[in-house]
Amino acid sequence: MNAVIEVENLSFSYTPQRTILKDLSFEVRRGGFLAIAGPNGAGKTTLLNLLCGLLRPKSGSIKIDAAPVESYSSRKLAQKVAVVRQEFVPVFGFTVAEIVSMARMPYLGLFGFESETDKEFVSEALEETDTAQFASRPLYQLSGGERQRVFIARALAQNTAILLLDEPTSLLDLKYQVGIYDLLKTAQLKKGKTILAVTHDINLAAQYCNEILLLDTDGSYHIGKTKDVLSPEQIEKVFSVRIFAGSLGQEKFFIPLGKFAKDSYLTANEPDSSEQKKS
Amino acid sequence: MTDLLTPKRLTMRIILSLAVLAAVMLVCSLVGTQKVSLKAVFAGPGNEPGQNTDYEILVRVRLPRVILAALVGAALASCGVVLQAILRNPLADPYILGVSSGAGLGATIALLSGITWSFWGGSPIALFAFAGAITTVWLVWCIGYFTGKLQVTNLLLAGVVVNAFFTAVIMFLMSIAKSEELRSTVLWLMGSIAEKETAVLTASAGCILTGIAALFSICYRLNILTLGEEEAKALGVDTTKTRVVAFGFAAFVTAIAVSLSGLIGFVGLIIPHGVRLVSGPDHRQLMPLSAVIGAAFLVIADTIARIIIAPAQLPVGVITAMVGGPFFLILLAKHTRKVGWLK
């Protein structure tokens, strides 16, 4: 068996009235790249927090390297799983090098002084993410895209087999979105990292991820290869939005259509399409 | 990568700052209305007590006072650093979780009730202040725990509410007090460094230095805790344990400092910020350097308080704010670039 993450009959709820995740079962093979998508409130971030041991399941189990998550100490788990969250506000002006070197925490002694090996991991992560140029600058001086690269550098310096990311590109422009996914894909292919990324961008997921877990708000879910799971019908059903689907060579793409979309074919029957034309 | 802290660099900086502190302590103990000659001091106490006045003044009067000022300064500055880190709040100071009002209430009760007995050379005021401080922090801790599992906001709000309540009780007690009791209470609340028995000084030094050493041992975890609860947990930090150690020792050390000297403001807030501007935010360096600089700062402030209107003395809290405020503003103006995180 080559599964590095095994989730079995996982259920979770914050309040007894509303279950967020219901009987969820899936596996992620070593070196896989899984996208986790779904509407707001479907439990994507909750699932991420369960996987990194921040929350405990109400029922079911999560295994990492064949051992239950709760059997790991927080230090041991941090040697296996690195997490990149949505942007946080930095306090007290730590530099990029200091922030990235904090990734070595699970390997360091009481006073946290880095060995040469630790410093090599940090340098390598800074180089790989093209952030070495900012190393001595305080984090707050960087732009959103640069910061996100720093957080990914930190996750890489942690040298874990598994990377969990919570909407790593939500605040970034198109160039940085692709740049971040290029970086992650390189880490997957070159270093054999297993990557799970929560994302709202199904197009990037279709392009970069091998598999996708599509969560719905009613607790149902679909998992499989991205090309199988991502169909216009499936996306329309889960997100309750009309979708225009197309393909470009081997890449599929999906565009959500709002009620003001100016596509004559799709909007011909809309009541306000005539008004659109007049104006 | 060269700017990461190394043990060698840290040790060098601590030794250097300790040398500065020693020089400050020596110079300040020589300063005063009565001139003291070092040469005469080195001649020793002489055969009878009181034979060598210079020795008596320096060793028995000034040095204990300078040491006390250094201990209180180190305690307040290092606890300020720790509380700013765990509360992720640049406005935090050692008194933020109720230590001040608790100690104030304890001292006010002792002063107004006219208790005269002493315990192991310690005045009842100090003991009441210590008990008040510890009880209040425990109360704030319990409120914070039961309302929100020690979330930062709950702890801060609990601290604010308890502080306000106890301050009201202090004001009530003062409003019904006699005028001479009122004056001594007000003076205590202003904070002052006065000579203490050697036994008290030794015991306090032991407690404060142990507390600071314990706080130093979690400094690397404090760095990571400033990233936030979830980030710190994901990096393998036991956040609850770190908080318990931080709050516990910071409260203990602050309570001792307050019971020794009353409420000296400003040191615990400004010294951490000043040192951070120069040394950077790494707590492994910031905490010990703040302790040493805080010690030197309070020694200087107390010396000024002692001589500026001699033979009378000013409460040292007046000097810490009057001297420390402008000095901090100069530092802030010089390093504005470094405080972008305050925006």
Chai-1 contact restraints between the chains, C-beta under 6 A:
chainA,res_idxA,chainB,res_idxB,connection_type,confidence,min_distance_angstrom,max_distance_angstrom,comment,restraint_id
A,C52,B,A234,contact,1.0,0.0,6.0,A-B,restraint_1
A,L54,B,K233,contact,1.0,0.0,6.0,A-B,restraint_2
A,S74,B,G236,contact,1.0,0.0,6.0,A-B,restraint_3
A,R75,B,G236,contact,1.0,0.0,6.0,A-B,restraint_4
A,A78,B,L235,contact,1.0,0.0,6.0,A-B,restraint_5
A,A78,B,G236,contact,1.0,0.0,6.0,A-B,restraint_6
A,V83,B,A234,contact,1.0,0.0,6.0,A-B,restraint_7
A,F88,B,G228,contact,1.0,0.0,6.0,A-B,restraint_8
A,V91,B,R88,contact,1.0,0.0,6.0,A-B,restraint_9
A,V91,B,T226,contact,1.0,0.0,6.0,A-B,restraint_10
A,V91,B,W341,contact,1.0,0.0,6.0,A-B,restraint_11
A,F92,B,T226,contact,1.0,0.0,6.0,A-B,restraint_12
A,F92,B,P281,contact,1.0,0.0,6.0,A-B,restraint_13
A,F92,B,W341,contact,1.0,0.0,6.0,A-B,restraint_14
A,G93,B,P281,contact,1.0,0.0,6.0,A-B,restraint_15
A,G93,B,W341,contact,1.0,0.0,6.0,A-B,restraint_16
A,F94,B,P281,contact,1.0,0.0,6.0,A-B,restraint_17
A,S101,B,L4,contact,1.0,0.0,6.0,A-B,restraint_18
A,M102,B,I224,contact,1.0,0.0,6.0,A-B,restraint_19
A,M105,B,I224,contact,1.0,0.0,6.0,A-B,restraint_20
A,M105,B,L235,contact,1.0,0.0,6.0,A-B,restraint_21
A,M105,B,G236,contact,1.0,0.0,6.0,A-B,restraint_22
A,P106,B,G236,contact,1.0,0.0,6.0,A-B,restraint_23
A,L110,B,S217,contact,1.0,0.0,6.0,A-B,restraint_24
A,F111,B,Y220,contact,1.0,0.0,6.0,A-B,restraint_25
A,G112,B,Y220,contact,1.0,0.0,6.0,A-B,restraint_26
A,F113,B,P7,contact,1.0,0.0,6.0,A-B,restraint_27
A,K119,B,M1,contact,1.0,0.0,6.0,A-B,restraint_28
A,S123,B,M1,contact,1.0,0.0,6.0,A-B,restraint_29
A,S136,B,D3,contact,1.0,0.0,6.0,A-B,restraint_30
A,Y140,B,G340,contact,1.0,0.0,6.0,A-B,restraint_31
A,Y140,B,W341,contact,1.0,0.0,6.0,A-B,restraint_32
